[in-house]
Amino acid sequence: MSAERGGARTTGERTRRRLSTAERREQLLSVGAKLFAQDPYDDVWIEQVAEIAGVSRGLLYHYFPTKRDFFAAVVRRESTRMLRLTAAVPGVPVRDQLGTGLDTFLEYVASHAQGFRAFHRAEAAGDPVVRTVYREGLAAHEAQIMAALAADPQLDGRLPEPAELRLAVRGWLAFLVAVCLDWLDAPELTRTQVRDLCARTLLGALAP
């Protein structure tokens, strides 16, 4: 009997594999994204994260010394992920890759809804450091789109003046976010319809 118990215990220990540092950090950020997507920043307690993740508060604070650091990491993680997924191919006309790029982005929004919501809740957070991280993320998205438009051979010499173009891109990003958040809450349109709506809006904003 003791041998059987020992064998069962060994098997259980193998099943409960210790997470690597990267895996544990990812687990904690996923839990944080869920909580921050559901509740305002001030209503989320760092102890909740530790309890849901099944770790001690000391371990969580080892990774993220403060709540500010933790939420900033959640926001930065989602920003980096979105930038990677929406990166354009330099020199390829935006019109030719816009549909595919939006399909990829909408797939991200649908499959990482909590992270997407958490990212865009950051602007309402009372912490200035968190808001700065959020605004830096938006600025990076804006710069990425501006660079893709500037490299488009079909738009050479046809783009608005830089200040006007920046406002158009910034306005389109705000439109895209509002549409996606509404779509998550009330998916009355198909993903294809949302994609085409967002594509038409950007191309319309750039029309001479």
MOPEJO-V839049 format. One line per field, one symbol per residue. phi: phi as a letter, one per 40 degrees, with the letter a starting at -180 (. if undefined). A space follows every 10 residues. Layout:
phi = ???
This chain:
phi = .ccccccccc cccccccccc dccccccccc ccccccccbc dcccbccccc cccgbccccc cccbcbcdcc cdcccccccc cccccbcccd gcdddcbccc ccdcccccdc cbdcccccdc cccccccccc cccccccccc cccccdcccc ccccbdgbcc ddcccccccc cccccdcccc cccccaccbc ccccdccccc cccccccc
